[in-house]
Amino acid sequence: MTTSAEQIRNLRTRRGWTQHDVAENLDRLAWTQTGKHVGVNADMVAKWERAVKVPSRRYQELLDCLCGDDHRDTVATLAGETDIDPIGTLVAQTGLLLDRLGRDALILRPRVLEVWGAEALRRRSLLKLVTLAPALALVGAQEPTRPPNTETATSLGNLADGYQRLYHITAPNLLLTPVVAHLDVTRELLRDASSACLRRSLLRNQAQVALLAGRISFFDLNDPIAARGYYGLAIESSIESGAHHLATSALGHSAFISAAEGRVATAVQYLDQAGAMLVREPHHRLSSWLAAVGSEITANAGSARESLGCIDRAREALARPVLAPELPWFDFFDESRLDGFAGYANLRARRYDEAMSLLAANLGRLPEDAVKQRAVVLADLAAAHLATGDLDRSCSIATDAVDSLRQAGYATGLDRLRTLRTSMTPWATSSAVRDLDLHLALAA
């Protein structure tokens, strides 16, 4: 594809980039693709835009990949076409995401292509993969798998922590690509692990990443079947490696799936198994989280008193003066998040004043990047205001929640908001509800 001077200029201005930004991002993308930098600077970009020089084939490929869907949309419009290349967009976006993960992500390159290929087949369109080959240079040629070592385990650990940081601000279907590739790499490396210590390290890493994959699949993408498989892998890997805290979390998350399917008794069994796992290595925050999960499950099952009792147990566990290890992957629960669970329990118990107070406190203490959790809390707060008869305030808060979710998709948050919107049916013609409908449509 030939990129004209006008197209380069238009694409840059649409993204709000300077010519230096274009040069810097081209270099970063080239490094992500091949591990090598390219000699591009702002002056060169300026010459392209003035048509003094024409980008070489390599720079054409980088420009196309970097600009992703903006570039394809512009070309399609000029040609009178409306189809946008979804796989090409995925390639461009994933390339930039891997760049953010740094040099450790080079180990994922051979598997990322397989993930893209599977996505292409799922969409029933290979999209002329031969012509996409330049953009797919990100993964490079298949290299022979090297036996795992300490350096490999360190890279995988860095990547797992990187996914954790990106989870709150990255579109789930995009983040899942390197996560799935990571699990494929780890599975292969485990076959060649030469020592028991290295094998345990790889298994713990596999458990941590599989747990995140399950959370993305269930909470973000509403795919319980995939989530169940990932949680199963996390449970098996953590038990084999002796990572009892990871096993506890995976069992606790499995309870959410059973509860969503209406199998409350099975959900409680998962929580009991998780609690039994904690007997081996007590951890007060994990114990508190399990009780909080129990509160949400019993609240949805209509047992308000039991739900509030779970909240009391969660607070007791969190207040215990116990010296417990820090768990880098356990970033989804603390005292402020417990207020969110407590707010929901009080909401379902129709204790609306208490619910609003707890949810407001939770919002005030959430970190700025906790976009997904913020959206859920806002949805619950909006429901509490609706229950007290304040429709306009409810719609205003719900709209804020929808706008939060547009930054990073989250099926759980959207489900809460859709349930709230159903409750607003009697006022569907009001201007506040119509405005909320517009925002929901944009988020979808």
Buried (B, 14 or more C-beta within 10 A) or exposed (E): BEBBBEBBBBBBEEEEBEBEBBBBBBBBBBBBBBEEEBEBBBEBBBBBBEEEBBBEEBBBBBBBBBBBBBBBBBBBEEEEEEEBBBBBBBBBBBBBBBBEBBEBBBBBBBBBBBBBBEBBEEEEBEBEBEEBEBBBBBBBEEEEEEEBEEEBBEBBBBBBBBBBBBBBBBBBBBBBBBBBBBBBBBBEBBEEBEEEEBBBBBBBBBBBBBBBBBBBBBBBBBBBEBBBBBBBBBBBBBBBBEBBBBBBBBBBBBBBBBBBEEBBEBBBBBBBBBBEBBEEBBBBBBBBBBBBBBBBBBBBBEBBEBBBBBBEBBBEBBEEEEEBEEBEBBBBBBBBBBBBBBBBBBBBBEBBEBBBBBBBBBBEEBEEBBBBBBBBBBBBBBBBBBBEEBBEBBBBBBBBBBBBBEBBBBBBBBBBBEEBBEEBEEBEEBEBBEBBBEBBEEBE
